[in-house]
Amino acid sequence: MADTENKLDSDLESGSNLKENKLTEASSARTSEQNSQTSAEINADIITSQKPIPLIKIDAKTPSSAIERYEVYPRLPLPEYDSGIAKAFTAIDKMQPDLLLFCLICYPNIPIRLDELRKLSGRSVGHNILVENYGNLDWPLHEQQCLGIIFQRPTGQSIDKYFKSEEFSDQEKLEKAKLILLSSISALRNLNKLGITHRSIRPSNVFFSDSNGEDIIFGECVTTPPGFSQSLELETIERGIADEGSRGNGDVSDDIYAVAATISILLQNTGSFPTFASEQISFNKIIKGSFNVLVGERLKSQKISKVLEGMLQDKIEERWNLNDIELWLGGETIAPRVYEKETRASQGLTFDGIEYFTKSTLAYSMSQNRSKAVEIIKSGALTKWSEKSLKDKVLASKISQVTDDTTVQKDRAKYADELLLSKILIVMCPTYPISYKNILYTSDGFGSGLAIELLRGGDAKTYTESVSLGLLNFSFQLNSNDKIKNEDRIEITNQINRYLQKAGPGFGVERCLYELNPGCPCQSPIIIKENIFFSSMLLPTLDKIAGTTNTQKSPIDRHIAAFIASKINDDLEQYLSEIGDFDKSIQTLGMLKLLVHIQKHLSSTHLLGLAKWVGGLMAPAIRIYNSRKLRKDIESGIPQIIRNGNLGELLKLIDDPSHKEEDQLGYQTAMNEFKEAEETILKTETNSDPESEVAVKTSRQAASVLSILIMIFISSLILLAN
C-alpha cells in the first residue's frame, strides 16, 4: 500500500501531471475561499478537468451497476474532512452539481457501522451531517474495492479550527459552548430516535453548519467501530480502558460525556491533554475523577463548570442526561444527586510496590500486572483486605467463592489463573471491560474487537477462548438489571459458543465474525478485494471474477460459507454439513446445492462465468455413477446447461433421481447374474455323484460358464469405474 501511495505521489509530481497538480492546489484554495466563487462553478471546473471514479452499488444484484450520479476524485483530497483513518476526497453529484460534497473512503480492514449507515443514508437527521449515499469504488490507493460514503459538506469549519483560529473573549467562548450544548441535545435526541449512538464526538468532528458559526452539526459516525478513533480524554473510564476496537456502542450517556470533554478541550484551547501519557489518562481519571482531570482550574471558576461537572460524572447513574442539560441552559438549577461514593479502605493493600485504598484503582493495576495479581488472590490477601480494611463482606465472599469455584474446575486447569483473575476483576468492578490475558473488551464490544483482531491478521483465539470460558455470561449476570435484556445477551453468547464448537464450514470463528459484525465485508481470499457486504453481491461477484481466479478451487471456502450462513435466514445446515464431508463427491454436490439455494433465494440468473466454474468441478460428483455410458451422457449435457447460466439445471442433471435409479438397476442386474451363476455351480456340485462322468462334465461346463461370467462381470465393473 505504501508503494502504491509513493507511486501516486510520484505521478503527481511528474511533468505530465503538472496540470493536475495545479488543479489540486487550486481546489484547496477554492475550498477555503468558497464565498468568492459559487459551488456550481467550482464543481463544473472539477468535472471537466479530472478523471473521476464512479460509485458502485453494494447491495445490487449486479455488482457492476453504477450509481450514475456520484463521482469521486482521488487526486482532490479534502483533509479538513478526514475522520480518523477514513480519508476525504472531492465528490460530485452530476444531477445536482451545485451541491458541495465529499466522500470518505473507508479503510478496507476495519469494519464499518453498516446498520447505522443504512439508517442514516438519505435521511435528514437534525444537527447531524447528511449522508447522501454510499457504495464501492475501485480505489487506487488500496488497489481494491473500498466503501465510499458521500456526505454534504458543512458550510462552516470544524469547531476546533474555529477556536484555534483567533483569540476570543471568555464570554464569546461561553456563548459558543452553550451553542454546542444546545445543538448537541437536538443531535443526540434525533440519533436516539433511530436507535443510534454517535460515539465519535470530538473537536475535529463537530462543524459549524453555516459560515456565520450560528449552528452546529456532528460529523460522521459510521466509518469505524464505535469509539475507535476517539482519544482517551473523550471516552468514559470504562470504555477508554478497553482496546480501541472493543469499546462498544454504549448509550447516550457516553455521547454526553464526549460532548463535555470536547467543550473542555475547546475552552482550554489545548486540542488535547498533554499532561499525561495516554496509558496514564484512564488511571488518573479513576483516582481523581474525570471532571478534575479534564477541566482546568480556570474553567472550574466559570459558570459552565457546573454543567461540565454533571456531564462528566463517572458513575453513569449520576451523569446528567439531556433533560438536565436543557434545564441548565434554561437557567434552572439542577439539584445534585445523592450517591454513595466509592469506599476508601482504612488500610491500603500493597500491590507491585504501591499502596492502594480503593478497589477500582487496585483492579486497574491488577489488570496491568497479571502474574502478581494472581499471587495476591491465591494468597488470600485480597479477600482479607476486602473484608477487614474495605469493610465489604459481600465483595470478600464473592472473591472467595470465585476462587474456590475456579480451583475445582479441573477441565480448565490450563486456563485457571487467567480465568480466576478475569472473574475477580469483574467482581471488583462489574462495569469495567472484561480483561483476559492481553485483551480488554466491553460486553457490547466483543464482536468488533474480534473483527479488528482477525482483520489485522492477529490471533482471535484469546477472544474466542474468553467466551468459551464463560466470561461474557459471567459479566452479564453481574451487570444487568434488565432481566429480559440480560437473557437476550446470554442467548447471544450461547449462540456464539455453539458456532465455536462446530468445526465445519459455516461455523467456527468465521461465523462469529459475520454474525457479530454486519459491517465486515467477506474476508474470503477469493473475493476479499471486492468488498462484499451483502448476500445479493456474492453470486454476481463470483460470476464476474470467474475469468480471472483459480477455477480449480471451489468457489465456497470457510469464509464464504460462514458469510452466507450469517446473511441468509434459512436452514443451511444440510448443505454446510455436506461441504464439510470427507467424501469428495458429497463435498462437490453440497457446494452445488448451496449455490443453487442462493441463486433461487436471490433470483439470480444468467451466471455464465460461475456456471462454467462450477461445471468444471463436477467430476467427483459424476463419478458416483457406475455406468460409463451414463457418465458420458451427463458430461455431454453440462456445456449446454452452462450456456444458460442456471445452476439449478446443472444440479438436476447431475443429481437426477431417475439417473440414480437407472444406474442402480444396471448395477443390481449385473450382481444378480453373477449370483445366479454361483448358485448353478453350487446346485450341480450338490446334486451329482462327484465320481460320475455326468457330474464331471457338468461341473466342467459350469466352471467354464462361471469363468466367462466372472470375466464379463469384472470387465463391466472396470468399464463402470472408468
HELIX and SHEET records of a PDB file:
HELIX    1   1 ALA A    2  GLU A   13  1                                  12    
HELIX    2   2 GLY A   15  ASN A   17  5                                   3    
HELIX    3   3 LEU A   18  SER A   32  1                                  15    
HELIX    4   4 GLN A   34  SER A   36  5                                   3    
HELIX    5   5 SER A   39  SER A   49  1                                  11    
HELIX    6   6 PRO A   79  TYR A   81  5                                   3    
HELIX    7   7 LEU A  114  LEU A  120  1                                   7    
HELIX    8   8 ILE A  159  SER A  165  1                                   7    
HELIX    9   9 ASP A  170  LYS A  193  1                                  24    
HELIX   10  10 PRO A  203  ASN A  205  5                                   3    
HELIX   11  11 LEU A  232  LEU A  234  5                                   3    
HELIX   12  12 ILE A  237  ILE A  241  1                                   5    
HELIX   13  13 VAL A  252  GLN A  268  1                                  17    
HELIX   14  14 SER A  278  LYS A  288  1                                  11    
HELIX   15  15 SER A  290  LEU A  294  1                                   5    
HELIX   16  16 GLU A  297  LYS A  300  1                                   4    
HELIX   17  17 SER A  305  MET A  311  1                                   7    
HELIX   18  18 ILE A  316  GLU A  318  5                                   3    
HELIX   19  19 LEU A  322  LEU A  329  1                                   8    
HELIX   20  20 LYS A  359  GLN A  368  1                                  10    
HELIX   21  21 ARG A  370  LYS A  378  1                                   9    
HELIX   22  22 ALA A  381  LYS A  388  1                                   8    
HELIX   23  23 LYS A  393  THR A  407  1                                  15    
HELIX   24  24 LYS A  410  TYR A  415  5                                   6    
HELIX   25  25 ALA A  416  MET A  428  1                                  13    
HELIX   26  26 PHE A  446  LEU A  455  1                                  10    
HELIX   27  27 LYS A  461  SER A  468  1                                   8    
HELIX   28  28 LEU A  471  ASN A  479  1                                   9    
HELIX   29  29 LYS A  483  GLN A  501  1                                  19    
HELIX   30  30 GLY A  508  LEU A  516  1                                   9    
HELIX   31  31 ILE A  528  GLU A  530  5                                   3    
HELIX   32  32 SER A  535  MET A  537  5                                   3    
HELIX   33  33 LEU A  538  ILE A  545  1                                   8    
HELIX   34  34 ARG A  558  LYS A  567  1                                  10    
HELIX   35  35 GLU A  573  ILE A  579  1                                   7    
HELIX   36  36 LYS A  584  LEU A  602  1                                  19    
HELIX   37  37 LEU A  608  GLY A  615  1                                   8    
HELIX   38  38 ALA A  619  ILE A  622  1                                   4    
HELIX   39  39 ARG A  628  ASN A  644  1                                  17    
HELIX   40  40 LEU A  647  ILE A  654  1                                   8    
HELIX   41  41 PRO A  657  ASN A  687  1                                  31    
HELIX   42  42 GLU A  693  ALA A  721  1                                  29    
SHEET    1   A 6 ILE A  53  ILE A  56  0                                        
SHEET    2   A 6 ALA A  66  PRO A  77 -1                                        
SHEET    3   A 6 LYS A  87  ASP A  93 -1                                        
SHEET    4   A 6 LEU A 101  ILE A 105 -1                                        
SHEET    5   A 6 GLN A 144  GLN A 152 -1                                        
SHEET    6   A 6 VAL A 131  TRP A 139 -1                                        
SHEET    1   B 2 VAL A 206  PHE A 208  0                                        
SHEET    2   B 2 ILE A 216  PHE A 218 -1                                        
SHEET    1   C 2 LEU A 349  PHE A 351  0                                        
SHEET    2   C 2 ILE A 354  TYR A 356 -1                                        
SHEET    1   D 2 ILE A 434  TYR A 436  0                                        
SHEET    2   D 2 ILE A 439  TYR A 441 -1                                        
END                                                                             
